[in-house]
Amino acid sequence: MVQLNNPAFSTPQGLSSIRPTDCLDLDAVSRFTDDTDQFAELNGVKAQSVRKRYAQTGSYFGIRPLKLANRRLKWPHVFAAQSEAA
């Protein structure tokens, strides 16, 4: 039962209420399949190297993981290549 006159239930004019599940793009989420150990093995480094780089910069050479609700990281199944600078 929604109370129309209660300000706790109203939204600002022009804004719709958004549920957290509305922002989930399942196609994008399904790309994140590897845990940190698998991602590190694919890239030929130790898992601790990936964790350290993520802690320092928030990514591993530009690749950002998906942070799950249980604080674990899921990485996309990609090879991190060094970008060529001219």
C-alpha positions as CSV (number, residue, x, y, z in Angstrom):
1,M,0.0,0.0,0.0
2,V,1.6,3.3,-1.2
3,Q,0.8,6.4,0.8
4,L,0.4,9.3,-1.6
5,N,0.9,12.1,0.9
6,N,4.0,10.6,2.7
7,P,7.2,12.3,1.5
8,A,9.1,9.1,2.2
9,F,7.3,7.4,-0.6
10,S,7.5,10.2,-3.2
11,T,10.1,10.7,-5.8
12,P,11.4,14.1,-7.1
13,Q,9.5,15.4,-10.0
14,G,10.7,14.0,-13.3
15,L,12.6,11.1,-11.8
16,S,11.4,7.6,-11.7
17,S,12.2,5.1,-9.0
18,I,15.0,2.8,-10.1
19,R,15.6,-0.7,-8.7
20,P,19.1,-2.0,-8.5
21,T,18.2,-4.9,-10.8
22,D,17.2,-2.4,-13.5
23,C,20.9,-1.5,-14.1
24,L,22.0,-5.1,-14.7
25,D,22.9,-5.9,-18.2
26,L,23.1,-9.7,-18.3
27,D,25.1,-9.8,-21.5
28,A,27.8,-7.5,-20.0
29,V,27.8,-9.5,-16.7
30,S,28.2,-12.8,-18.5
31,R,31.6,-11.6,-19.9
32,F,33.1,-11.7,-16.4
33,T,33.8,-15.4,-16.0
34,D,37.3,-15.7,-14.4
35,D,38.2,-15.4,-10.8
36,T,41.6,-13.7,-10.0
37,D,43.6,-16.9,-10.1
38,Q,42.2,-17.9,-13.6
39,F,42.8,-14.3,-14.9
40,A,46.4,-14.3,-13.6
41,E,47.1,-17.7,-15.2
42,L,45.7,-16.5,-18.5
43,N,48.0,-13.5,-18.4
44,G,51.1,-15.4,-17.2
45,V,51.5,-13.7,-13.9
46,K,50.9,-14.5,-10.2
47,A,47.5,-13.9,-8.8
48,Q,49.1,-11.7,-6.1
49,S,50.5,-9.4,-8.9
50,V,47.0,-8.9,-10.2
51,R,45.6,-8.2,-6.7
52,K,48.4,-5.7,-6.0
53,R,47.9,-3.8,-9.3
54,Y,44.1,-3.7,-8.7
55,A,44.7,-2.3,-5.2
56,Q,47.0,0.4,-6.5
57,T,45.2,1.5,-9.6
58,G,41.7,0.0,-9.6
59,S,42.4,-2.0,-12.7
60,Y,45.0,-4.4,-14.2
61,F,46.5,-2.5,-17.0
62,G,43.1,-1.0,-17.9
63,I,41.0,-4.1,-17.3
64,R,38.5,-3.5,-14.5
65,P,36.9,-6.5,-12.8
66,L,33.3,-6.8,-11.6
67,K,33.1,-6.6,-7.8
68,L,30.6,-9.1,-6.4
69,A,28.5,-8.6,-3.3
70,N,30.7,-11.1,-1.4
71,R,33.7,-8.9,-2.2
72,R,35.2,-11.3,-4.7
73,L,36.3,-10.1,-8.1
74,K,35.3,-11.5,-11.5
75,W,37.5,-10.7,-14.4
76,P,36.7,-10.9,-18.2
77,H,38.3,-13.7,-20.1
78,V,40.8,-11.5,-21.9
79,F,44.5,-11.2,-22.3
80,A,46.0,-7.9,-21.0
81,A,48.2,-6.5,-23.7
82,Q,50.5,-3.6,-23.4
83,S,49.3,-0.7,-25.5
84,E,51.7,0.6,-28.1
85,A,52.5,4.3,-27.6
86,A,53.8,6.2,-30.6
